[in-house]
């Protein structure tokens, strides 16, 4: 996915936030977007998924994109099975979705995670588990381009492994993952790191190039964990 000369100005502003921004997303790979708070990572994600329009007309974004940036509000009294019916029942036209129905529709990691909690109430789970339930279910929806905004925030590392396994189960997708946690990169055999600073992509690094960077590299300050 090639982005060329992207310019964007916030409403009621006269100075562009992004001006002549160009970079490449590695297709069918995991792309990590890092940068300091306020650097524009979420704004860039909004542009890439069509939620915002650049100054020079529509951006050629994938038609089948999925942007996961927050929780959907859920009543704490609903069961996990109800959440699955809301997300996948609608997508697949199966409003009475059962656990038996679920198995052929999802990858193994998602089924393993949901099976023991299928009848539990949503409110009985931890905040991280509730977030993971939604992430895993939405990741079963067939999309070519998936943007995840801080997906492992609030999720412990044990449960984060489920998320990584699900992403790896769909290697045909192009992922853009906004993160401040360097440990997220360790879950993948290959990836690209994009460093956003001063309203530009300052560096685009392969995994090998990223690993060769000295500990004093400026962009490493974007991570909260070493």
Residue pairs with C-beta under 8 A, 6 or more apart in sequence:
1 24
1 25
1 27
1 48
1 62
1 145
1 174
2 24
2 25
3 21
3 22
3 23
3 24
3 25
3 48
3 59
4 22
5 20
5 21
5 22
5 56
6 18
6 20
6 21
6 22
6 47
6 54
6 56
6 59
7 16
7 18
7 19
7 20
7 21
7 54
7 55
7 56
8 16
8 17
8 18
8 43
8 47
8 52
8 54
8 55
9 15
9 16
9 17
9 55
10 17
16 55
17 40
17 43
17 199
18 40
18 43
18 44
18 47
18 54
18 199
18 200
19 199
21 44
21 199
21 200
21 201
22 201
23 194
23 201
23 204
24 204
25 31
25 48
25 174
25 176
25 192
25 194
26 174
26 191
26 192
27 174
28 171
28 172
28 173
28 174
29 174
29 175
29 190
29 191
29 192
30 167
30 175
30 177
30 188
30 190
30 191
30 192
31 174
31 175
31 176
31 177
31 191
31 192
31 193
31 194
32 177
32 178
32 179
32 184
32 185
32 191
32 192
32 193
32 194
33 41
33 44
33 45
33 176
33 177
33 178
33 179
33 194
33 196
34 41
34 178
34 179
34 180
34 193
34 194
34 195
34 196
34 219
34 222
34 223
35 41
35 195
35 196
35 197
35 219
35 222
36 197
36 221
36 222
39 196
39 197
39 199
40 196
40 199
41 149
41 178
41 196
42 69
42 149
42 178
43 52
44 196
45 67
45 69
45 147
45 149
45 176
45 178
46 52
46 67
47 53
47 54
47 59
48 59
48 61
48 65
48 145
48 147
48 176
49 61
49 65
49 67
49 145
49 147
50 58
50 59
50 61
50 65
51 67
53 59
61 145
62 144
62 145
62 174
63 144
64 142
64 143
64 144
64 145
65 143
65 144
65 145
65 146
65 147
66 138
66 139
66 141
66 143
66 145
66 146
66 147
67 146
67 147
67 149
68 134
68 135
68 138
68 139
68 146
68 147
68 148
68 149
68 151
69 147
69 148
69 149
70 149
71 130
71 131
71 134
72 134
74 83
74 122
74 130
75 122
76 121
76 122
76 123
77 121
77 122
77 123
78 121
78 122
79 118
79 119
79 120
79 121
79 122
80 114
80 117
80 118
80 119
80 120
80 121
80 122
80 125
80 133
81 97
81 98
81 99
81 118
81 119
82 122
83 122
83 133
83 134
83 137
84 97
84 102
84 114
84 118
84 137
85 94
85 95
85 96
85 97
87 134
87 137
87 138
87 140
87 141
88 94
88 97
88 102
88 105
88 106
88 137
88 140
88 141
89 95
89 96
89 97
91 140
91 141
92 105
94 101
94 105
99 114
99 115
99 118
102 111
102 114
103 111
105 140
106 114
106 136
106 140
107 140
107 165
107 166
107 169
107 170
108 169
109 136
109 162
109 165
109 166
109 169
110 136
110 137
110 139
110 140
110 162
110 166
112 162
113 132
113 133
113 136
113 162
114 133
114 136
114 137
117 125
117 129
117 133
122 130
122 133
125 133
127 154
128 154
128 155
128 156
128 159
129 159
131 154
131 155
132 155
132 159
132 162
132 163
135 148
135 151
135 163
135 166
136 162
136 163
136 166
139 146
139 163
139 166
139 167
139 170
143 173
144 172
144 173
144 174
145 173
145 174
145 176
146 173
146 174
146 175
146 176
147 175
147 176
147 177
147 178
148 175
148 176
148 177
148 178
149 178
150 178
150 179
150 180
151 163
151 177
151 179
151 184
152 160
152 163
152 179
152 181
152 183
152 184
153 180
153 181
155 163
157 183
160 184
160 187
161 187
164 184
164 187
164 188
167 173
167 175
167 188
168 187
168 188
177 184
179 185
180 222
180 223
180 224
180 225
181 223
181 224
181 225
182 220
182 223
182 224
182 225
182 226
183 225
185 191
185 193
185 207
185 210
188 207
189 207
190 206
190 207
191 206
191 207
192 204
192 205
192 206
192 207
193 203
193 204
193 205
193 207
193 210
193 219
194 201
194 203
194 204
195 201
195 202
195 203
195 204
195 205
195 219
195 222
196 202
197 218
197 219
202 219
203 219
205 213
213 219
213 220
